[in-house]
């Protein structure tokens, strides 16, 4: 900015976005939670809140691309920059390179002012210089950073993911599959809801939402494993959707998540165990599918998430849910369950579009730690089924180590007598378009192909005469 020019007034949306980006990368805060709490505290609503969310999510998602641009424009590693300066640059570059609605001068001036007010006044000139250089070289930057994803390393920059993730998907899905999936990670996630059929029906909810001006429809016909309770919402949600959520008529749930319970296929009167239940979305779907007749035991280690499971049940009016706050891998459980769901803790790589910071929190080492826990949970689940009982293993990730390898290890343990005898049921035969390329008996949903969360789903059954211990 030129000398004597008055300081720019920072918009509330950018002020919140700057705070949330800093909290994410400097303090390890969860982006979604930080945004929601900050927006509520500041009273942001409507278009202003929506703009703040776009800026926060976009700047966090696109960190990889922005940092590559910073290194080129500043001729130094982003790690050498002061944190407030780096946050201002990431936000400014997101607006310049990816947010068409923002005038260049506004994006530059706001980023400079944010850096100054955060105590990086000495570096405001550098922010100004880098961003103005970016505006002049935008076409060249866009072509070089975004135009080539022919190798895992180039794809990591173009699609803004850690290089290890691009390399892993290259190996497991092939170059074309990896590129397609990576591109979808930065697209808005589909908004889907589940109707509580104990309180209302789908047609009544759809009619009410349309009357309120909300664009809502059933999922498109022909997609295997669609839950009949699901609806898809497009455009502005308005007040009608939150009101129906509060009333217990709707629950936010992706079609991929609902498909897990479709595979479990709970029946009225059964005893069902949801072994890793928090926050209770699938628990509620299970109990509703059973007509609230029978028993659903939901196990959750984290006290806060266990409370969420109980609150979900209360909101939906469910009486058949029992919440147990315990470590599912260690607790004692009596055998005899008709069905067990292991929706295991995982790397969440199938939900990167909805969780902007997830890609930066994961690592190959974290996947190994998760795989160890997943294996222990699966063995525990297999041991509490009745003869002929059903076990569904699910993750919201796309990672062979956490998915197909876990199933293979469980079957190997069963054949060696170290786990209850089990057989994989062929879900892929009934839904061949969703079959995993690594084990076609299992399903691997994909955000790029199926427009929903990338869930892995495997259904196993104990042998009718097997003894459980």
C-alpha positions in Angstrom: 0.0 0.0 0.0 1.2 3.5 -0.7 2.2 5.8 2.2 -0.7 7.8 3.7 -3.3 5.4 2.3 -5.9 4.6 5.0 -5.8 1.1 6.5 -8.2 -1.4 4.8 -11.3 -2.4 6.8 -11.0 -6.2 7.3 -14.2 -7.9 6.5 -15.7 -10.2 9.3 -15.5 -13.2 7.0 -11.8 -12.7 6.3 -11.0 -12.0 9.9 -12.6 -15.3 10.9 -10.9 -17.1 8.1 -7.5 -15.8 9.1 -8.0 -16.8 12.7 -9.2 -20.3 11.7 -6.3 -20.9 9.3 -3.8 -19.9 12.0 -5.5 -22.1 14.6 -5.4 -25.1 12.2 -1.8 -24.9 11.3 -0.3 -23.3 14.4 -2.3 -24.8 17.2 -3.4 -28.1 15.6 -7.1 -27.1 16.0 -9.8 -28.9 13.9 -10.8 -26.5 11.1 -14.5 -27.4 11.1 -14.9 -27.0 14.9 -12.9 -23.8 15.0 -14.9 -22.3 12.2 -18.2 -23.2 13.7 -17.4 -22.0 17.2 -15.8 -18.7 15.9 -18.8 -18.0 13.6 -21.2 -18.6 16.4 -19.2 -16.4 18.7 -19.1 -13.6 16.2 -22.7 -14.0 15.2 -21.9 -14.6 11.5 -24.9 -15.8 9.5 -26.2 -16.0 6.0 -24.0 -14.9 3.1 -21.2 -13.6 5.4 -21.0 -17.0 7.2 -21.0 -18.9 3.9 -18.2 -16.6 2.6 -16.1 -17.2 5.7 -16.6 -21.0 5.4 -15.5 -20.9 1.7 -12.4 -19.0 2.6 -11.5 -21.1 5.6 -12.0 -24.5 4.0 -10.5 -23.4 0.7 -7.3 -21.9 2.2 -6.8 -25.0 4.4 -7.5 -27.5 1.5 -5.3 -25.6 -0.9 -2.3 -25.2 1.4 -0.1 -27.5 -0.7 -0.7 -25.5 -3.9 -0.3 -22.2 -2.1 2.9 -23.2 -0.4 4.4 -24.2 -3.8 3.4 -20.8 -5.1 4.9 -19.1 -2.1 8.2 -20.9 -2.5 8.4 -19.9 -6.1 7.3 -16.3 -5.6 9.3 -15.6 -2.4 12.2 -17.8 -3.4 12.3 -19.3 0.0 10.7 -22.2 1.9 7.3 -21.4 3.5 8.7 -22.9 6.7 11.0 -19.9 7.0 8.2 -17.4 7.1 6.5 -16.0 10.3 3.3 -17.9 11.0 0.9 -14.8 10.7 2.6 -13.9 7.4 2.3 -17.4 6.1 -1.4 -17.5 7.1 -2.1 -14.2 5.3 -0.3 -15.5 2.2 -2.2 -18.7 2.1 -5.5 -16.9 2.4 -4.6 -14.3 -0.1 -3.3 -16.8 -2.7 -6.4 -18.9 -2.3 -8.5 -15.8 -3.2 -6.3 -14.9 -6.1 -5.9 -18.3 -7.6 -9.2 -20.1 -6.7 -11.9 -17.6 -5.7 -13.1 -15.8 -8.8 -15.5 -13.5 -6.9 -12.8 -11.5 -5.1 -11.3 -8.5 -6.9 -7.5 -8.7 -6.9 -6.9 -5.5 -5.1 -9.3 -6.5 -2.3 -7.5 -9.9 -1.8 -4.1 -8.2 -1.7 -5.1 -5.3 0.6 -7.0 -7.6 3.0 -4.1 -10.0 3.3 -1.6 -7.2 4.0 -3.8 -5.7 6.6 -4.3 -9.1 8.3 -0.6 -9.6 8.5 0.0 -6.1 10.0 -2.7 -6.5 12.6 -1.4 -9.9 13.6 2.0 -8.3 14.5 3.8 -9.0 11.2 3.9 -5.3 10.2 7.6 -5.5 9.4 6.7 -8.2 6.8 3.6 -6.6 5.3 5.7 -5.3 2.4 6.7 -8.9 1.6 3.1 -10.0 1.6 2.2 -7.2 -0.7 5.1 -7.9 -3.0 4.4 -11.7 -3.2 0.6 -11.3 -3.8 1.1 -8.5 -6.4 3.6 -10.7 -8.2 1.1 -13.5 -8.1 -1.6 -11.3 -9.8 0.9 -10.5 -12.6 2.0 -14.1 -13.1 -1.4 -15.8 -12.4 -1.7 -17.5 -15.8 1.9 -18.8 -15.6 1.4 -20.0 -12.0 -1.9 -21.7 -12.8 -0.4 -23.5 -15.8 2.7 -24.7 -13.9 1.1 -25.6 -10.6 -2.3 -26.8 -11.6 -1.8 -27.9 -15.2 0.3 -31.0 -14.8 -0.5 -34.0 -12.6 1.3 -36.6 -14.6 3.4 -37.8 -11.7 2.5 -38.3 -8.0 4.8 -35.4 -7.0 3.2 -33.0 -9.6 -0.3 -34.3 -8.7 0.4 -33.6 -5.0 0.9 -29.9 -5.8 -1.9 -29.6 -8.4 -4.5 -31.2 -6.1 -3.0 -30.0 -2.8 -2.3 -33.2 -0.9 0.7 -34.6 0.9 3.1 -36.4 -1.6 2.9 -39.7 0.3 -0.9 -39.8 -0.3 -0.6 -39.2 -4.0 2.1 -41.9 -4.2 -0.1 -44.4 -2.3 -3.2 -43.9 -4.5 -0.9 -44.1 -7.6 0.2 -47.5 -6.4 -3.2 -48.8 -5.3 -5.6 -47.2 -7.9 -3.3 -46.6 -10.9 -2.5 -43.1 -12.3 -5.9 -42.4 -13.8 -7.9 -43.5 -10.8 -5.5 -41.5 -8.5 -5.8 -38.3 -10.5 -9.6 -38.6 -10.6 -9.9 -39.2 -6.9 -7.4 -36.4 -6.1 -9.3 -33.9 -8.2 -12.5 -34.6 -6.3 -10.9 -34.0 -2.9 -11.3 -30.2 -3.5 -14.9 -30.3 -4.8 -17.8 -29.5 -2.5 -19.2 -32.6 -0.9 -22.7 -33.7 -1.6 -25.2 -32.8 1.2 -27.3 -35.8 2.1 -29.8 -36.4 5.0 -31.5 -39.4 6.5 -35.2 -39.2 7.3 -36.3 -40.6 10.7 -39.0 -43.0 9.5 -40.1 -43.4 13.1 -41.3 -39.8 13.1 -42.3 -39.1 9.5 -41.7 -40.4 5.9 -39.5 -39.3 3.1 -42.2 -37.9 0.8 -43.6 -35.7 3.6 -40.2 -34.3 4.4 -39.4 -33.7 0.7 -42.7 -31.9 0.2 -42.2 -29.7 3.3 -38.7 -28.8 2.3 -39.7 -27.9 -1.2 -42.5 -25.8 0.1 -39.9 -23.9 2.2 -37.9 -23.3 -0.9 -35.2 -25.9 -0.3 -34.1 -28.0 -3.3 -34.4 -31.6 -2.1 -34.8 -34.9 -3.9 -34.4 -38.6 -3.4 -31.0 -40.0 -4.5 -30.8 -40.8 -8.2 -32.2 -44.1 -9.0 -29.9 -47.0 -10.0 -27.2 -46.5 -7.4 -26.8 -49.8 -5.5 -27.3 -49.9 -1.7 -29.2 -46.6 -1.6 -31.0 -46.3 1.8 -34.7 -45.6 1.2 -34.5 -43.0 4.0 -31.9 -40.8 2.3 -32.5 -37.5 0.6 -30.1 -35.1 -1.2 -30.2 -31.3 -0.6 -28.8 -28.9 -3.2 -28.3 -25.1 -2.9 -29.1 -23.1 0.1 -30.3 -25.0 3.2 -32.1 -22.1 4.9 -33.8 -22.6 8.2 -36.1 -25.5 7.2 -33.4 -28.2 7.3 -31.9 -27.2 10.8 -35.4 -27.0 12.1 -36.2 -30.5 11.0 -32.9 -31.8 12.4 -33.7 -30.3 15.8 -37.2 -31.8 15.6 -35.7 -35.3 15.1 -37.0 -35.7 11.6 -33.6 -35.4 9.8 -30.0 -36.4 10.4 -27.1 -35.3 8.3 -25.6 -38.5 6.8 -23.8 -39.2 3.5 -25.2 -41.9 1.2 -21.9 -43.8 1.7 -22.4 -43.8 5.4 -26.0 -45.0 5.1 -24.9 -47.7 2.7 -22.9 -49.3 5.6 -26.1 -49.9 7.5 -27.8 -51.2 4.3 -25.1 -53.8 4.2 -25.6 -54.6 7.9 -29.3 -55.2 7.2 -30.6 -55.0 10.8 -33.9 -56.7 11.5 -36.6 -55.9 14.2 -36.0 -57.8 17.5 -32.3 -58.4 17.0 -29.4 -57.7 19.3 -26.9 -55.5 17.5 -23.5 -54.2 18.6 -22.2 -50.9 17.2 -18.6 -51.3 18.4 -17.2 -47.8 17.5 -20.4 -45.7 17.7 -19.5 -42.0 18.1 -21.2 -39.7 17.2 -24.1 -42.1 16.8 -25.3 -41.5 13.2 -25.3 -45.2 12.3 -26.6 -46.2 15.7 -29.7 -44.1 15.0 -30.1 -45.6 11.6 -29.8 -49.1 12.9 -32.3 -48.6 15.6 -34.8 -46.9 13.3 -34.4 -49.6 10.7 -35.3 -52.1 13.4 -38.5 -50.1 14.2 -36.9 -49.4 17.6 -37.6 -53.1 18.5 -34.7 -55.1 19.8 -31.5 -53.7 21.3 -28.7 -51.7 19.9 -25.6 -51.5 22.1 -23.4 -48.6 21.2 -19.8 -48.6 22.5 -17.7 -45.4 22.4 -14.5 -44.6 24.3 -14.5 -40.8 24.1 -16.9 -39.3 26.8 -17.9 -36.4 24.5 -18.7 -38.6 21.6 -20.5 -41.1 23.9 -22.7 -38.2 25.0 -23.4 -37.4 21.3 -24.6 -41.0 20.7 -27.0 -40.6 23.6 -28.2 -37.3 22.4 -28.8 -38.7 18.9 -30.9 -41.4 20.4 -32.9 -38.9 22.5 -33.4 -36.5 19.5 -34.7 -39.4 17.4 -37.0 -40.7 20.1 -35.2 -44.1 20.3 -35.7 -46.4 23.3 -33.8 -49.4 22.1 -30.3 -47.9 22.3 -27.9 -48.5 25.1 -24.7 -46.4 25.2 -21.6 -47.9 26.8 -18.6 -45.7 27.5 -15.7 -48.1 27.2 -12.7 -49.1 25.1 -14.1 -51.4 22.5 -10.7 -53.1 22.0 -10.4 -54.1 25.7 -13.9 -54.3 27.2 -15.5 -57.7 28.1 -18.5 -58.6 26.0 -20.7 -61.6 26.2 -21.2 -63.4 22.9 -24.5 -63.8 21.1 -25.0 -60.7 19.0 -27.0 -61.2 15.8 -25.0 -58.5 14.0 -21.9 -56.4 14.8 -20.8 -53.2 13.1 -17.2 -52.2 13.2 -17.1 -48.7 11.7 -13.5 -48.4 12.7 -11.4 -45.4 13.5 -9.5 -44.7 10.2 -7.5 -42.2 8.2 -10.7 -40.6 6.7 -9.2 -40.4 3.3 -12.6 -41.0 1.7 -14.0 -37.8 3.3 -11.3 -35.2 2.4 -13.7 -32.9 0.7 -15.8 -32.5 3.8 -12.9 -32.4 6.3 -10.5 -29.7 4.9 -7.7 -30.3 7.4 -7.8 -34.1 7.4 -5.2 -34.5 4.6 -2.6 -32.6 6.6 -3.2 -34.6 9.8 -2.5 -38.1 8.3 0.7 -39.9 7.6 1.8 -43.5 6.7 2.9 -43.9 10.3 -0.6 -42.9 11.5 -2.1 -45.4 9.1 0.0 -48.2 10.6 -1.1 -47.3 14.1 -4.7 -47.3 13.0 -4.3 -50.6 11.3 -3.2 -52.2 14.5 -6.3 -50.9 16.3 -8.5 -52.0 13.4 -7.2 -55.5 13.6 -7.8 -55.8 17.3 -11.4 -54.5 16.9 -12.2 -56.9 14.2 -11.0 -59.9 16.2 -13.0 -58.7 19.2 -16.1 -58.3 17.0 -15.8 -61.7 15.5 -15.7 -63.3 18.9 -19.1 -61.9 20.1 -21.2 -63.0 17.2 -23.8 -65.8 17.5 -23.4 -68.7 15.1 -24.6 -67.5 11.7 -24.2 -63.9 12.8 -23.2 -61.0 10.6 -20.1 -58.8 10.9 -19.8 -55.6 8.8 -16.4 -53.9 8.7 -16.4 -50.4 7.4 -14.0 -47.4 7.2 -14.4 -44.0 5.5 -11.1 -44.3 3.8 -9.4 -45.5 0.7 -6.3 -47.4 1.9 -5.5 -51.0 1.2 -3.6 -51.3 4.6 -6.8 -50.3 6.5 -9.3 -52.1 4.3 -8.6 -55.2 2.2 -5.5 -56.1 4.2 -7.5 -56.1 7.4 -10.1 -58.4 6.0 -7.3 -60.8 4.7 -5.6 -60.7 8.1 -8.9 -61.6 9.9 -9.5 -64.5 7.6 -6.0 -65.7 8.0 -6.3 -65.6 11.8 -9.6 -67.5 11.5 -8.1 -70.2 9.4 -5.2 -70.6 11.9 -7.7 -70.9 14.8 -6.8 -67.5 16.3 -10.2 -66.0 15.6 -13.8 -67.1 15.1 -14.4 -68.8 11.7 -15.8 -66.4 9.2 -16.6 -66.2 5.5 -16.8 -63.1 3.3 -20.2 -62.5 1.7 -20.0 -61.3 -1.8 -21.4 -57.7 -1.8 -19.7 -57.0 -5.1 -21.8 -59.5 -6.9 -24.9 -57.5 -6.1 -23.2 -54.1 -6.8 -20.4 -54.7 -9.3 -19.9 -51.0 -10.1 -18.9 -50.5 -6.5 -16.7 -53.5 -6.0 -13.2 -53.0 -4.7 -10.6 -53.7 -7.4 -8.4 -55.3 -4.7 -11.1 -57.6 -3.4 -14.3 -57.6 -5.5 -16.3 -59.3 -2.7 -16.0 -56.0 -0.8 -17.2 -52.5 -1.8 -15.1 -49.4 -2.2 -17.2 -46.3 -2.7 -15.4 -43.4 -4.2 -16.2 -39.6 -4.1 -15.2 -39.1 -7.8 -17.4 -41.9 -9.1 -20.2 -42.1 -6.6 -20.5 -38.5 -5.4 -20.4 -39.6 -1.8 -18.1 -40.4 1.0 -15.4 -43.0 0.1 -16.5 -45.9 2.4 -15.1 -49.4 2.3 -17.6 -52.0 3.3 -17.1 -55.7 3.9 -19.7 -58.2 5.2 -18.7 -61.4 6.9 -20.7 -64.2 8.5 -19.8 -66.8 11.1 -20.4 -70.4 10.2 -23.7 -71.6 11.6 -22.2 -74.2 13.8 -19.2 -72.2 15.0 -18.6 -71.8 18.8 -18.1 -68.3 20.0 -15.7 -67.6 22.9 
